[in-house]
Structure formats: C-alpha cells, structure tokens
Amino acid sequence: MELSSDNNFSVLNRIINILNRRRVRIKKLMAHENEEDVRRGGVVMLLYTTVDMIEKVKVQLEKLIEVDAVTYHEGNQVYQELSERIIDAD
C-alpha cells in the first residue's frame, strides 16, 4: 500500500490506529518526506491481509483529512520497487 499525505504531527499514528482496529498485520513500513516540499510525505507499507480488508482500510484512510491518495498493489515485489525508489531519492 502506498499513501501520500501532509507531513503533520501524529498522522502516522492515525494511520497505524486504523490498521490496528482492523487487525491488519504490518510486515514492513517505510515513511518518507517529499524532497520538493517538506510539508508533504508518504508511507509505503507491506501488509498481510485479504483484498476485501485492504479495500475497507483504503476507504478509512481516504477519510483522513491529511491523506491525499491511497493505492494498493498485490505482492511484495511492488513494495521492493517502491522502497528502492524512495531510497534512491535520498
């Protein structure tokens, strides 16, 4: 799952709370800030759950005021590609 949002205090905490309430297991998580605008950031997560549950979580995350976009992809290969892109940017 890839998420872009404002880089506000406690936004990551609210994201994690939504996942915990749905009992979604987080295998890996990488948070980053946007290089062009430090007020913007994002999160890339590798989650262990069903597609149905991911859809429910996606809807809940999109309701957060700070969150702009939420996308998800199946498979851990996509997580590796996204995380490598973030690391290369640093």
Order of alpha helices (4+ residues) and beta strands (2+ residues): beta-alpha-beta-beta-alpha-beta-alpha
